[in-house]
Amino acid sequence: MISGIPLSVALGIIVVAFFFMDFFFMLRYDRERGAGKGWAWDYTLLVAGMGLAVVLQPVLLPVLGFITGAAWGLAVQAAGLLLILLSFLIHIWSRLHLKKFYAERVEVQSDHQIIDTGPYGLVRHPLVTSFFMLGTGIFLLAPALTTLAVMIYVYWDFVRAARQEEELLGRTLPGYQDYMKRVPRFLPRWNNGR
């Protein structure tokens, strides 16, 4: 398994790439929003702190991690990296479809509409799915108590946020209740609706 400084460097590249991607989309689409900005600094700082803990753990606290010399360990890390790359692709695809309607907090904009094209035709929350994949991928790439805690937090926080969003949009956005009946929450149906 890759460990120590090489693992920290790999994790650093992933975390920095994610933040650059996220800020790019925020800056690009926030100008189209009617009022306010799509990000919350408190949440951004929390995520940055978690990212820093994940990046530094393999070097500063390696005792919190799991390392094996067996070949399957490297295979698990490769699967984690593949999951991370796939999460980035789904994230980009989703953000390109959602555009200005993305926000780090649950809200309804004055011109809010249902986006049901692209990834939003497959699942209601593809961005959440991409975060699940990112958190799981990072855990597989760097199995440790810190990455396990981050993965658990990601699942808890985004399931909670998806429920809040569905409750709000279900009450305020015409057609959203029907959308929830037609489209699954996090994972697509591959059986063509049968």
C-alpha positions as a Markdown table, in Angstrom:
| # | Residue | x | y | z |
|---|---|---|---|---|
| 1 | Met | 0.0 | 0.0 | 0.0 |
| 2 | Ile | 1.0 | 3.6 | -0.6 |
| 3 | Ser | 1.5 | 5.3 | 2.8 |
| 4 | Gly | 3.3 | 8.2 | 4.4 |
| 5 | Ile | 4.3 | 11.2 | 2.4 |
| 6 | Pro | 3.4 | 9.8 | -1.0 |
| 7 | Leu | -0.2 | 9.1 | 0.3 |
| 8 | Ser | -0.4 | 12.6 | 1.8 |
| 9 | Val | 0.7 | 14.1 | -1.5 |
| 10 | Ala | -1.9 | 12.1 | -3.4 |
| 11 | Leu | -4.6 | 13.1 | -0.9 |
| 12 | Gly | -3.4 | 16.8 | -1.1 |
| 13 | Ile | -3.8 | 16.7 | -4.9 |
| 14 | Ile | -7.3 | 15.3 | -4.6 |
| 15 | Val | -8.4 | 17.8 | -1.9 |
| 16 | Val | -6.9 | 20.8 | -3.8 |
| 17 | Ala | -8.4 | 19.7 | -7.1 |
| 18 | Phe | -11.8 | 19.4 | -5.4 |
| 19 | Phe | -11.6 | 22.8 | -3.9 |
| 20 | Phe | -10.5 | 24.4 | -7.2 |
| 21 | Met | -13.3 | 22.7 | -9.0 |
| 22 | Asp | -15.9 | 23.7 | -6.4 |
| 23 | Phe | -14.8 | 27.4 | -6.3 |
| 24 | Phe | -14.7 | 27.5 | -10.1 |
| 25 | Phe | -18.4 | 26.4 | -10.3 |
| 26 | Met | -19.4 | 28.7 | -7.4 |
| 27 | Leu | -17.7 | 31.8 | -9.0 |
| 28 | Arg | -19.0 | 30.9 | -12.4 |
| 29 | Tyr | -22.7 | 30.4 | -11.5 |
| 30 | Asp | -23.1 | 32.6 | -8.5 |
| 31 | Arg | -23.2 | 35.6 | -10.8 |
| 32 | Glu | -26.4 | 34.2 | -12.3 |
| 33 | Arg | -28.1 | 33.9 | -8.9 |
| 34 | Gly | -30.8 | 36.5 | -8.1 |
| 35 | Ala | -29.5 | 37.3 | -4.7 |
| 36 | Gly | -26.8 | 36.1 | -2.3 |
| 37 | Lys | -24.1 | 33.6 | -2.9 |
| 38 | Gly | -24.3 | 29.8 | -3.1 |
| 39 | Trp | -21.6 | 29.0 | -0.5 |
| 40 | Ala | -21.4 | 29.4 | 3.2 |
| 41 | Trp | -18.0 | 30.3 | 4.7 |
| 42 | Asp | -18.6 | 28.4 | 7.9 |
| 43 | Tyr | -19.3 | 25.2 | 6.0 |
| 44 | Thr | -16.4 | 25.8 | 3.6 |
| 45 | Leu | -14.0 | 26.2 | 6.5 |
| 46 | Leu | -15.3 | 23.0 | 8.1 |
| 47 | Val | -14.7 | 21.1 | 4.9 |
| 48 | Ala | -11.3 | 22.6 | 4.5 |
| 49 | Gly | -10.4 | 21.6 | 8.1 |
| 50 | Met | -11.5 | 18.0 | 7.4 |
| 51 | Gly | -9.5 | 18.0 | 4.2 |
| 52 | Leu | -6.4 | 19.2 | 6.0 |
| 53 | Ala | -6.8 | 16.4 | 8.6 |
| 54 | Val | -7.2 | 13.8 | 5.9 |
| 55 | Val | -4.1 | 15.1 | 4.1 |
| 56 | Leu | -1.9 | 15.3 | 7.2 |
| 57 | Gln | -2.9 | 12.1 | 8.9 |
| 58 | Pro | -0.7 | 9.7 | 6.9 |
| 59 | Val | 2.4 | 11.7 | 7.9 |
| 60 | Leu | 1.6 | 13.1 | 11.4 |
| 61 | Leu | -0.6 | 10.3 | 12.8 |
| 62 | Pro | 0.1 | 7.1 | 10.8 |
| 63 | Val | -0.9 | 5.0 | 13.8 |
| 64 | Leu | -4.6 | 6.0 | 13.0 |
| 65 | Gly | -4.3 | 4.3 | 9.6 |
| 66 | Phe | -4.4 | 0.8 | 8.3 |
| 67 | Ile | -1.5 | -0.4 | 6.2 |
| 68 | Thr | -0.9 | -3.9 | 4.7 |
| 69 | Gly | 1.8 | -5.3 | 2.6 |
| 70 | Ala | -0.6 | -7.7 | 0.8 |
| 71 | Ala | -1.4 | -7.1 | -2.8 |
| 72 | Trp | -5.1 | -6.7 | -2.0 |
| 73 | Gly | -4.2 | -3.5 | -0.1 |
| 74 | Leu | -2.9 | -1.8 | -3.3 |
| 75 | Ala | -6.0 | -3.1 | -5.1 |
| 76 | Val | -8.3 | -1.5 | -2.5 |
| 77 | Gln | -6.4 | 1.8 | -2.9 |
| 78 | Ala | -6.7 | 1.6 | -6.7 |
| 79 | Ala | -10.4 | 1.0 | -6.4 |
| 80 | Gly | -10.6 | 4.1 | -4.1 |
| 81 | Leu | -8.8 | 6.2 | -6.6 |
| 82 | Leu | -11.1 | 5.0 | -9.4 |
| 83 | Leu | -14.1 | 5.9 | -7.2 |
| 84 | Ile | -12.7 | 9.4 | -6.6 |
| 85 | Leu | -12.1 | 10.0 | -10.3 |
| 86 | Leu | -15.6 | 8.8 | -11.1 |
| 87 | Ser | -17.0 | 11.1 | -8.3 |
| 88 | Phe | -15.3 | 14.1 | -9.9 |
| 89 | Leu | -16.9 | 13.3 | -13.3 |
| 90 | Ile | -20.4 | 12.9 | -11.8 |
| 91 | His | -19.8 | 16.1 | -9.8 |
| 92 | Ile | -18.8 | 18.1 | -12.9 |
| 93 | Trp | -21.7 | 16.7 | -14.9 |
| 94 | Ser | -24.1 | 17.5 | -12.2 |
| 95 | Arg | -22.9 | 21.0 | -11.6 |
| 96 | Leu | -23.0 | 21.8 | -15.3 |
| 97 | His | -26.7 | 20.8 | -15.3 |
| 98 | Leu | -27.6 | 22.5 | -12.0 |
| 99 | Lys | -25.7 | 25.8 | -12.6 |
| 100 | Lys | -27.0 | 28.6 | -10.4 |
| 101 | Phe | -29.4 | 26.4 | -8.4 |
| 102 | Tyr | -26.6 | 24.8 | -6.4 |
| 103 | Ala | -26.1 | 26.1 | -2.9 |
| 104 | Glu | -24.3 | 24.7 | 0.2 |
| 105 | Arg | -27.5 | 25.3 | 2.2 |
| 106 | Val | -31.1 | 24.3 | 1.5 |
| 107 | Glu | -32.9 | 27.2 | -0.2 |
| 108 | Val | -35.4 | 28.1 | -2.9 |
| 109 | Gln | -34.6 | 30.8 | -5.3 |
| 110 | Ser | -37.2 | 33.1 | -6.8 |
| 111 | Asp | -37.0 | 31.5 | -10.2 |
| 112 | His | -36.4 | 28.0 | -8.9 |
| 113 | Gln | -37.2 | 25.2 | -11.3 |
| 114 | Ile | -37.0 | 21.4 | -11.4 |
| 115 | Ile | -33.8 | 20.2 | -13.2 |
| 116 | Asp | -34.6 | 16.8 | -14.5 |
| 117 | Thr | -32.1 | 16.4 | -17.4 |
| 118 | Gly | -28.7 | 14.7 | -17.5 |
| 119 | Pro | -27.8 | 13.2 | -14.1 |
| 120 | Tyr | -30.9 | 14.7 | -12.5 |
| 121 | Gly | -33.0 | 12.4 | -14.8 |
| 122 | Leu | -31.2 | 9.4 | -13.2 |
| 123 | Val | -31.2 | 10.5 | -9.6 |
| 124 | Arg | -32.6 | 13.4 | -7.6 |
| 125 | His | -29.3 | 14.1 | -5.9 |
| 126 | Pro | -26.4 | 13.2 | -8.1 |
| 127 | Leu | -24.1 | 15.8 | -6.3 |
| 128 | Val | -24.8 | 14.0 | -3.1 |
| 129 | Thr | -24.0 | 10.7 | -4.8 |
| 130 | Ser | -20.7 | 12.2 | -6.0 |
| 131 | Phe | -19.9 | 13.2 | -2.4 |
| 132 | Phe | -20.7 | 9.7 | -1.2 |
| 133 | Met | -18.4 | 8.3 | -3.8 |
| 134 | Leu | -15.7 | 10.9 | -2.9 |
| 135 | Gly | -15.9 | 10.1 | 0.8 |
| 136 | Thr | -15.8 | 6.3 | 0.2 |
| 137 | Gly | -13.0 | 6.6 | -2.3 |
| 138 | Ile | -10.9 | 8.6 | 0.1 |
| 139 | Phe | -11.5 | 6.1 | 2.8 |
| 140 | Leu | -10.4 | 3.2 | 0.5 |
| 141 | Leu | -7.4 | 5.2 | -0.7 |
| 142 | Ala | -6.3 | 6.0 | 2.9 |
| 143 | Pro | -8.1 | 3.7 | 5.3 |
| 144 | Ala | -7.8 | 5.4 | 8.7 |
| 145 | Leu | -9.9 | 6.5 | 11.6 |
| 146 | Thr | -9.8 | 10.1 | 10.2 |
| 147 | Thr | -11.1 | 9.1 | 6.8 |
| 148 | Leu | -13.7 | 6.8 | 8.4 |
| 149 | Ala | -14.9 | 9.7 | 10.5 |
| 150 | Val | -15.0 | 12.0 | 7.4 |
| 151 | Met | -16.9 | 9.3 | 5.4 |
| 152 | Ile | -19.5 | 8.9 | 8.1 |
| 153 | Tyr | -19.9 | 12.6 | 8.4 |
| 154 | Val | -20.4 | 13.0 | 4.6 |
| 155 | Tyr | -23.1 | 10.3 | 4.6 |
| 156 | Trp | -24.9 | 11.8 | 7.7 |
| 157 | Asp | -24.7 | 15.4 | 6.5 |
| 158 | Phe | -25.7 | 14.9 | 2.9 |
| 159 | Val | -28.6 | 12.5 | 3.7 |
| 160 | Arg | -29.9 | 15.1 | 6.2 |
| 161 | Ala | -29.5 | 17.9 | 3.6 |
| 162 | Ala | -31.2 | 15.9 | 0.9 |
| 163 | Arg | -34.2 | 15.2 | 3.2 |
| 164 | Gln | -34.4 | 18.9 | 4.1 |
| 165 | Glu | -34.3 | 19.9 | 0.4 |
| 166 | Glu | -36.9 | 17.4 | -0.5 |
| 167 | Glu | -39.2 | 18.6 | 2.3 |
| 168 | Leu | -38.7 | 22.3 | 1.3 |
| 169 | Leu | -39.0 | 21.8 | -2.5 |
| 170 | Gly | -41.9 | 19.3 | -2.1 |
| 171 | Arg | -43.9 | 22.1 | -0.3 |
| 172 | Thr | -42.9 | 25.0 | -2.5 |
| 173 | Leu | -41.9 | 23.9 | -6.0 |
| 174 | Pro | -44.8 | 22.8 | -8.2 |
| 175 | Gly | -44.1 | 19.4 | -9.7 |
| 176 | Tyr | -41.4 | 18.4 | -7.3 |
| 177 | Gln | -43.6 | 15.8 | -5.6 |
| 178 | Asp | -44.1 | 14.1 | -8.9 |
| 179 | Tyr | -40.4 | 14.3 | -9.6 |
| 180 | Met | -39.7 | 12.5 | -6.3 |
| 181 | Lys | -42.0 | 9.7 | -7.3 |
| 182 | Arg | -40.4 | 9.3 | -10.8 |
| 183 | Val | -36.7 | 9.6 | -10.0 |
| 184 | Pro | -34.8 | 7.7 | -7.2 |
| 185 | Arg | -32.9 | 9.6 | -4.5 |
| 186 | Phe | -29.2 | 8.6 | -4.8 |
| 187 | Leu | -28.8 | 5.5 | -7.0 |
| 188 | Pro | -30.3 | 5.1 | -10.5 |
| 189 | Arg | -32.7 | 2.3 | -11.4 |
| 190 | Trp | -31.0 | 0.1 | -14.0 |
| 191 | Asn | -34.0 | -2.1 | -14.7 |
| 192 | Asn | -35.8 | 0.5 | -17.0 |
| 193 | Gly | -38.6 | 1.0 | -14.5 |
| 194 | Arg | -39.8 | -2.6 | -14.4 |
